Every structure is written in structure tokens, then in C-alpha cells.
Amino acid sequence: MTEAGQVPYLQFGEVQWWYFASDGSGLPFYDAYTTSQFASQFGRSMAIITGNTVQPSDHPQEAEFLPALIGAFTQAIQQFVTQSYSTAQFEVLYPCDTNDYPFTAVVNLPISNWTSTALNCFKTENFTFTGDYNLVLAGGSIDFPMTLGFPAARAAHLVGISGADTPWQKEANMATGTCLESVVLFALDQYCLIGYQPPCLSSDARSFMIP
């Protein structure tokens, strides 16, 4: 990107803890590094968190430790990249729908690290809300970065393209009307496979009738 004359831009995509436990055995917090770091800090093994509906207040130390680990991870990447590319910019992609549960809403949002000072842009997505025809929740997702202190000009929203029976186009219009930094449609292959036509381009030309 630098060689092409562009500003290096890096997105932290799914850098969060996975959102669902499929068999009740626990969410994916138990790799060797995570468990050893937790034991070193708190002097005990991590509790087994069996689902995303668990209340953070039931496991306050885990709820404190897990988002801090994500924040430290993204911060380390930023520091490494900016050593070579000092003008690099960073954004995070945060799925409001899959984090719309008590435990993952806390452990997947390192608010001390993902601030408007540290990040250039906070981008949201919510495929589930779109698929459930819930524009109220989709609107909350669009506005979510602003609740964290990001101005609209440094917030973005990713809209999942789907069939004509879902309100994804209305969602895109809502996001555009909020004057965000960008509204992204995901993805081009879906757009083409479904057979949507591109919108008509505006023109400065005038039309009139000649009698």
C-alpha cells in the first residue's frame, strides 16, 4: 500500500472470542496461553463458561481478564506495524448481533484499548438483525460506535447483502443517513449472484421537451 502511494490501513476483524458454545462444553477460552496467563494472575484455574448468556458478575475475574487479553493483542499489533509504517491507520470490526449476550458483550469489547484515541474507525455489522428483519436493532448497531465516543465521521457499518425479502437496503440507507465514514456492502459475489442491478448514476445533464 505504501509503495502504491496509499496510507496503510489494517482492520482487526474477528479478533474476539468466538460467540457460541455448540455443545455446552464451554466457550473457547481454554488454550494453553490463556489458561496459564489467567492462573499466573489470579492463582487459580479459569471457571468453565458454558455459554454466552452467563452473567459477567458471576465470573468477575474472567470478565476482567478476557477482554484485556484481546486489547493487549491488538495493541501489540498496532505497535509492531507503526514501527515500520508510522502513518498506518487501524479499525476494528465488531459484530453487534453475535455479541448481543451478557458475557460476550463484555469479554469481546476491550473498551480500555478500543478507544477513539487508539483507533481511526470503529465498524459494526449485524447479519442476524438483518436476517430477522429487525431494523430497530440494526439502527442500534449503526449508532453503537457513537456510544463509545467515536464521532460519526470515524464510524462505519457493514451491511450483509441478502435476498430482496430482507431489509438490507433500508439498513444501508439508514447507515448512509447517519453520515458515517463509510457504508460497506458485503459482498460483491452475493450482489452479483442474486442479480441486483447497480443504481442509476446521477448526472448533471438536463432533459427537456422540444415542442
TAZIDA-V879363 format. One record per pair of residues at least 24 apart in sequence whose C-alpha atoms are under 7 Angstrom apart, sorted by sequence separation. I is the first residue (numbers start at 0). J is the second residue. D is the distance in Angstrom with one decimal. If there is no record, write none. Layout:
i: <I | I>
j: <J | J>
d: <D | D>
//
This chain:
i: <25 | 26 | 155 | 160 | 24 | 25 | 154 | 155 | 156 | 157 | 158 | 159 | 160 | 23 | 152 | 153 | 154 | 155 | 156 | 157 | 158 | 159 | 160 | 23 | 151 | 152 | 153 | 155 | 156 | 157 | 158 | 90 | 95 | 151 | 152 | 157 | 20 | 89 | 90 | 91 | 92 | 93 | 94 | 95 | 96 | 151 | 160 | 20 | 89 | 90 | 91 | 92 | 93 | 94 | 95 | 160 | 19 | 88 | 89 | 90 | 91 | 92 | 93 | 94 | 96 | 19 | 90 | 96 | 121 | 122 | 123 | 124 | 18 | 115 | 120 | 121 | 122 | 123 | 124 | 126 | 132 | 137 | 141 | 115 | 119 | 120 | 121 | 122 | 123 | 124 | 132 | 120 | 130 | 129 | 134 | 129 | 129 | 70 | 66 | 69 | 65 | 66 | 66 | 67 | 70 | 62 | 66 | 62 | 95 | 55 | 54 | 55 | 52 | 53 | 54 | 51 | 52 | 53 | 51 | 52 | 51 | 51 | 15 | 8 | 9 | 10 | 11 | 12 | 18 | 6 | 7 | 8 | 9 | 10 | 11 | 12 | 18 | 6 | 7 | 8 | 9 | 10 | 11 | 10 | 18 | 16 | 15>
j: <49 | 50 | 179 | 184 | 49 | 50 | 179 | 180 | 181 | 182 | 183 | 184 | 185 | 49 | 178 | 179 | 180 | 181 | 182 | 183 | 184 | 185 | 186 | 50 | 178 | 179 | 180 | 182 | 183 | 184 | 185 | 118 | 123 | 179 | 180 | 185 | 49 | 118 | 119 | 120 | 121 | 122 | 123 | 124 | 125 | 180 | 189 | 50 | 119 | 120 | 121 | 122 | 123 | 124 | 125 | 190 | 50 | 119 | 120 | 121 | 122 | 123 | 124 | 125 | 127 | 51 | 122 | 128 | 153 | 154 | 155 | 156 | 51 | 148 | 153 | 154 | 155 | 156 | 157 | 159 | 165 | 170 | 174 | 149 | 153 | 154 | 155 | 156 | 157 | 158 | 166 | 155 | 165 | 165 | 170 | 166 | 167 | 109 | 106 | 109 | 106 | 107 | 108 | 109 | 112 | 105 | 109 | 106 | 140 | 101 | 101 | 102 | 100 | 101 | 102 | 100 | 101 | 102 | 101 | 102 | 102 | 103 | 69 | 87 | 88 | 89 | 90 | 91 | 97 | 86 | 87 | 88 | 89 | 90 | 91 | 92 | 98 | 87 | 88 | 89 | 90 | 91 | 92 | 92 | 103 | 107 | 107>
d: <3.9 | 6.2 | 5.5 | 6.4 | 5.9 | 6.3 | 5.5 | 5.4 | 6.7 | 5.9 | 6.1 | 6.2 | 5.7 | 5.4 | 6.7 | 6.8 | 5.5 | 5.0 | 5.1 | 4.6 | 5.0 | 5.0 | 6.6 | 6.8 | 6.3 | 5.1 | 5.4 | 5.8 | 6.3 | 5.9 | 6.0 | 5.6 | 6.5 | 4.9 | 4.6 | 6.7 | 6.7 | 5.4 | 5.7 | 6.8 | 6.5 | 6.1 | 5.6 | 6.2 | 5.0 | 6.7 | 6.6 | 5.7 | 5.5 | 4.6 | 5.3 | 4.8 | 4.8 | 4.8 | 5.6 | 6.5 | 6.6 | 6.0 | 6.8 | 5.6 | 5.9 | 5.6 | 6.4 | 5.6 | 6.0 | 6.5 | 6.9 | 6.4 | 6.7 | 5.7 | 6.4 | 5.9 | 6.8 | 6.4 | 4.7 | 5.0 | 4.3 | 4.9 | 4.9 | 5.6 | 6.1 | 6.9 | 6.2 | 5.4 | 6.4 | 5.3 | 6.2 | 5.2 | 6.1 | 6.3 | 6.1 | 6.9 | 6.2 | 6.5 | 6.8 | 6.4 | 6.1 | 5.4 | 4.5 | 6.7 | 5.5 | 5.7 | 6.0 | 5.9 | 5.3 | 6.6 | 4.8 | 5.7 | 5.9 | 6.7 | 5.7 | 5.4 | 5.7 | 6.4 | 5.8 | 5.8 | 5.4 | 5.6 | 6.4 | 6.0 | 5.1 | 5.7 | 6.7 | 5.7 | 6.3 | 5.8 | 6.2 | 6.2 | 6.2 | 6.7 | 4.7 | 4.8 | 4.9 | 4.8 | 4.6 | 5.0 | 6.8 | 6.1 | 6.3 | 5.8 | 6.5 | 5.5 | 6.1 | 6.9 | 6.6 | 6.3 | 5.4>
//
